[in-house]
Amino acid sequence: MPVLASHRKPRTKVRTTPAVGFTTAALASVTLLSTQSATAAPAEPKPAIEDVQKKVDELYRQAGSATQQYNRAKAASTAQRAKVDTLLSDVAKRTEKINEARRELGSYAAAQYRTGGIAPTATFFLADDPQAYFDQSQVMSRSTERQQKAVDDFRAQQAAASKKRAEAVKSLESLTETQTTLRSSKQKVQTKLTEARSLLSKLTAEEKARLAELERKKEAEAKEKAEKLARRQAAEAKEREAAEKRAREEAAKESGGDSGSGSGSGTGTGTSPGSGTGTGTGAGGSYATKAEKVLAFARAQIGKPYVWGASGPSSYDCSGLTQAAWRESGVTLPRTTWDQVKVGTRVATSDLQPGDLVFFYDDISHVGIYKGDGMMIHAPKPGANVREESIYYMPIYGSVRPA
């Protein structure tokens, strides 16, 4: 019997390789295009050097403000620590007094235990001599008074010690808060300075040269303003001197008569009006003497580095320098610019005298010592040294005469 042929259709072979190859190629193309697009995205434009200068100046100003926060917190921390130490010492002394009172009470209790608690009537009948009983009774009465006083003292010492202990705890809590502020301010200063240094480090040599040129231009403009102020102050001083001279001459004429020449020479000694002028500025003369000491000290610090939070002798921040300089003349200033601006008398820029303090920026974060002719001595900023500079280098907030 013949074998029947199979009618099953042969399977068609499907070739998948080309499709896979196409898909892979397509994905690779998309990836390549995406990469190229990302690479081809325009880079962020580099800031103009003028903008960098403004940004760096602003960061230094913010660092200066944070430095004043740090200085205030540090001064408060020091004062608070001294207060806590005093309170803890007081608590220790009062605790010792409590212990003494406790020991005294203990001795009374022991004595009472030894004598036993016999009733007064029984003691009277058992006594060999009634008079001796009455004498003993009087002694015991006084002893009871002493015991009561000892109890009262103990309670008073306990209450006082408890009060001082509560004060110490409160002061310690306040100290902890102040120290937290201190750490926070320190971190803020360091962050601002790091940001400023980072900006400057990214500049090319050409950009650094351009920045230096902008600084020189800024200094020149500030110096020109200082010279104008110096000329105006000199002219005003000359006018005042002329007015005083006229006033002296008229006073001499009025007191004059024929002995005018005699009086004239009398006015010569009577240029004790000259001394009169001296006395008129007598307060000013005393201020000028102090200011000379202040400026002598400040000049001696020129060239020393600015270090935030420093108050000498090898480095200073702005308010550390002003505080140390005025201390030389016997005047104690607070530590921060915010507190120094409240000391003494406010003066207009046009009325500045050597020794006056000039404050800068709306947040009063910088200060310098006026030396005359529109110039000051100050500790400028991190990376710079104590130097002379025009008061117009920064926006002026106001000025004070500390003494």
Secondary structure, 3 states (H helix, E strand, C coil): CCCCCCCCCCCCCCCCHHHHHHHHHHHHHHHHHHHHHHHHCCCCCCCCHHHHHHHHHHHHHHHHHHHHHHHHHHHHHHHHHHHHHHHHHHHHHHHHHHHHHHHHHHHHHHHHHHHCCCCHHHHHHHCCCHHHHHHHHHHHHHHHHHHHHHHHHHHHHHHHHHHHHHHHHHHHHHHHHHHHHHHHHHHHHHHHHHHHHHHHHCCCHHHHHHHHHHHHHHHHHHHHHHHHHHHHHHHHHHHHHHHHHHHHHHHHHHCCCCCHHHHHHHHHHCCHHHHHHHHHCHHHHHHHHHHHHHHHHHHHCCCCEECCCCECCCCECHHHHHHHHHHCCCCCCCCCHHHHCCCCEEECHHHCCCCCEEEECCCCCEEEEEEECCEEEECCCCCCECEEEEHHHCCEEEEEECC
